[in-house]
Amino acid sequence: MGIYEGLQKREADGNPIRVGLVGCGQMGSGLVHVIRQMSGMETCAIADVNPDRVLATLHRLGIPEHAICATNDPRKAETGVSGGKVLVTEDALMLAQLPSLDAVVEATGLTEVGASVAWHCIEASKHVVMLNVETDVTVGPILTQLAEKARCVYTVASGDEPGELKRLHDEARLLGFEVVALGKGKNNTIDFDATPERYYAEAEGKGMNPKMLSAFKDGSKTMVEMAAVSNATGLVPDVPGMHGPKVQRADLQTVFVPKEDGGIFSRRGCVDYTTGRIAPGVFAIVTSNDDRVHTDMRFVGMGDGPYYCLLRPYHLCNIETPLAIARAVLYSECTVASTRLVSEVVPIAKRELRPGDIAGEIGCADYLGRIYTYAESARAGSIPIGLTPGGTVTRPIAKGEMFTATNFAPDTGKFVYKLRALQDAIGG
């Protein structure tokens, strides 16, 4: 039975998948709208530090006041949810305690919140779907292991680049192709000096958090997304930060290939991105060692080879997240799992930083993210980007310099720090 049929059956049985959401920003509120129009799935609880933002989303959907339960009391919350009301709360961790929920989606983009929510959901054997890729590239392997032991699903969501590139990768490998590269289109060149202040007006116009938009502009989000792809597939960045050339659709399979065949890579099996006009698409460059396969690829219009581009010309972000929720609940299937760290995203200073400076959240004016192989980052003693917020500069850091254990101290009291320490201790 496919996902569509499975959800139709849940609807007919009066047993929809009951979803909790943490973070009702741009992605989270959009997800609530999508689920509202679906059969077999309902958003039953939403946690956000700003309850008014949640209430505004529910009111836009036409949900009346009498169908909303606003409380931070777990007993009242469960009574409300089991009674068919939508819970609104500031307590994100409470969602893990609610027996009525089948799965929780984490959509804050904050690694401390994401790590805590995922941990508590797994402790309760509740499926957790991450729209928070920043957390996954920091502590994904340990969360994956814990979920397996708890017999629940921990996964990065469908719809974002990691989920769709993992799908392209697995389908190509299933058919026996070699995957030479996985990549995404980025709709602008990187502004290494991006700050929330510089892009405040644009963020307001798009209904985005300015820090989130800054993280897109400075490349941190691209680095995080492709690190998640790397960790899920084993493909690696060819160089720190990746190449990021401006390449158009027709040339993808001639550029994202090894140098000996006229491309840019020093090795096979890489992750990268392009600022050519393919955004919001994702692509896989594949090849085969079978002459008959090459003949058939030419026959179906894929070109003369030896490399071919499998292009998905879109990714729908939160709009496709329900697919990951359904896979987890209906079939206990994971969309993207980071079983090990193949790549690491590390902070690079955007400006001169002095001892005593406290680092802001990802997308702030202090640093941007850059992808390295995990081996390279470990040799440099770098700080994982997910452990950077709230940490303290201990020695002067020049603009363009990496944050390392010699010049920066993470906040060791944070849950995400402790979880990463556990992951490192067991070889994650």
Secondary structure, 3 states (H helix, E strand, C coil): CCHHHHHHHHHHCCCCEEEEEECCCHHHHHHHHHHHCCCCEEEEEEECCCHHHHHHHHHHCCCCHHHEEECCCHHHHHHHHHCCCEEEECCHHHHHHCCCCCEEEECCCCHHHHHHHHHHHHHCCCEEEECCHHHHHHHHHHHHHHHHHHCCCEEECCCCHHHHHHHHHHHHHHCCCEEEEEEEECCCCCCCCCCCCCCHHHHHHHCCCHHHHHHHHCCHHHHHHHHHHHHHHCCEECCCCCCCCCCCHHHHHHHCCEHHHCCCECCCCEEEEECCCCCCCEEEEEECCCHHHHHHHHHCCCCCCCCEEEEECCCCHHHHHHHHHHHHHHHCCCCCCCCCCCEEEEEEECCCECCCCECCCCCCCCEEEEEEEHHHHHHHCECCHHHCCCCEECCCECCCCECECCCEECCCCCHHHHHHHHHHHCCC
